[in-house]
Structures are given as C-alpha cells and as structure tokens.
Amino acid sequence: MNASKHLNKLIISVSLLLALSGCGSDYTWGWHVVDPTKLAGQNNIQFLIGGLLGTIEMSIVAILLSMTAGLLISLPGISTNKYLRAINLFYVAVFRSIPVLVMILWTYYGLPVVMGIDLGLFAAGVLALAICDSPFQAEIFRAGIQSIDVGQHEAAESMGLTYFQKMRLIILPQAIRKIIPPLGNQFVYMLKMSSLASVIGYSDLTRRATELVVNEYRPLEIYTFLILEYLALILVVTYFVRKLENYFKRNDRIQNPKAERV
C-alpha cells in the first residue's frame, strides 16, 4: 500500500512538472498519444504495456542464469589453489569489461557465424545479459561466502560433511541472507539492462515504445511514458526486495537474540 501511494504521488508530480515545463517553451505537446480518455490513447497504452511481460521474462531468466554461473565462478575464487583463483580472476576481469550492448549484438549476430549457433531474440538476449552479469554475481557470492565465520566451516568439516555438503547445507544458506540486498540491486540492474535487447528486435517495453514513436512521431511523450513504466516496475521490485530483506532480518533476530543485543 505504501509503495502504491508513493508511486501515485510520483506520477502526479511528474505529470505536473511536464505540464509546467511546457508552459515556458514553444514545443506543442501531444499527450493525446497516451491519453487514457481517448480510444487511440488507450490502444497505444495497451500496446506499450504489452512489452512488460517480455521485459520481466527476459530479466528473470537472465538473472537466474547469471546467479547460477556467478555461484559456480565464485567457488574457485575462494579456493586455496592459485590456479583456480586465477581462473576466477580472469573470468571476472574479462566479462566485466564487455559492454552489455556489445555482448548482445555479438551474441545475436556473431554466434551464428563463429560457432554456427543461431539463437532466437529471447535466447540471445538472455545469454548476453547473463554473461555480462555473472562476474558481478560471482563477486557478490564470493564476498558473502567469505563473510561467514571460519568456525562454521570448521564445525561442518568436523561433522564429516563433504565440501559440497558443507556449502549447500551450512555456508550458502547463511551467505544468501547476507547478500539479498546486492542480489536485489542486480535484479533491478537487469531489468534496466534488458532494454538493450530491443536493438536486436526483441519486443520488450523499449522496443514497443520505439515502434510507436515511428508511427506517432511523438518521441518525447512516448519515451516519457516509457520512463514511468520502468519507474513503476523498479519501485515494485524494490519494495518486494526490501520486504524479503526485512523478513530475513526478523528471522535472524528471532534465532540469534544475543547477537542482536551485542
């Protein structure tokens, strides 16, 4: 409820600001293209919002893949073997340096030529986003795992658990609680970066807006509506991420009341 109230206030404020800004310029505003009281405006809004599902689907699949890859890449980074650490450092340094837009273009146009792999729009966008995000996920997981007290590792090993059992049953559940905020930030980042998939023709929010601009010749009004769409989406996601973070904090306080007092 609080998130929706803040969102409504923000939309009203932005609308008033845009209305006032038009008073001091010669630009003729054409808000009829997204006017919900007109049939054409309703059709345009429906067309624009139709890209929401594509944005969410691509972002969710890409973030799940990048988290999986990031977790696997983070494990060599905490190894005592210098060669395994070198693999981690090399991967993170290389793929963190590639711009997302370049990776999307190369994945879609380059893979069919270089490797004979012809990916569709969705698969190419997901793969490129996951690859570019995985180094950041690896660093998040590495920091989270290393933040767990050494005593937890020693206790798990004294119980006869294997390395993977120790990670799955003892270390990772504790690490996940600590890295929820940065993981949430990465999902927000993914939602925004998914807009770059529009350059290869994927029908997301940004692609829908660009197509409508070509038909209506009202880029300022349509892209302003696009900003509000992303704003609303990000606010909703941020709200649920904070709720999840607070849930874990409450559980920690219940399970470790002494730690809270300290």
Steps between C-alpha positions, in 0.01 A plus 500: 500500500778745588680425174185565296437827683854620433470393138173691451652812655806468278295461183290804590813704575662403171184580308477844661867564432459412134192716471680797654809448286292527190374844599835665451593347163380504142464125487149378427431208727311205361391305803201371305717206389494363856177659620294229674178696441534462122463177305828549312679574826354187661618287208848653516526446875387140459764451230773652718410299809493188284879500510503463879478121495795476262713721724415303814549159336841587358617660826393206719655233279819702454542572872446131589764394248744769610454407868567133422807586293614753757479245782703248302758763407527627859608161640843498328545855631498381862721198432848469643619381159661791317410360157132481589514855633664605175208355303259701714700821461533454123126438450395793716750740343410408141122481506456791738676718243267426207211748452159335514387647168810370322451153651135491387594596144787252486294217647218550250706576189835341585415155637333380175816592306768392747343189653203425277259560788194692384319628808161664504444852631406386850781246537764739366389777735488271802841348429667837449346652813589195710860500380547870575336477841666177617834663599317737733300211642825308553646786704181528705499128580873498573466787746195338662670164544818656637295698752391178674698431815782246467350308791203408282734336249688318773180379663370365170827323428506349850160347425653316205317700233651513154586837342179515300288385795662766715424767242144386432391435859703740714681780318276603209175530702678746731671681214172545309353691794791744487497558125126552445541882467772487230314221319191720500705787359626274224145402408408868472810546284389207286154647447657819369767331290241275336384807308816467288360179348266725303786575257477147358122521474387336823149622587543648848389832646768699319442333163127563523565867577739535206251341263225734619728802455545404133122494455401801709805730466471595868828383654500731804154400618543128428846472655376693803229237540771236460695657786192481720454133407853413607466719808186319611656160431819580690311641798288185527805273479691712753206484739489118494878471527491711817215293638708187442803661661296601806360145521849354525600764755202415721585130480861574595385700803272217608764234456790705640360736767840527672668615180239774463577635850871499431 
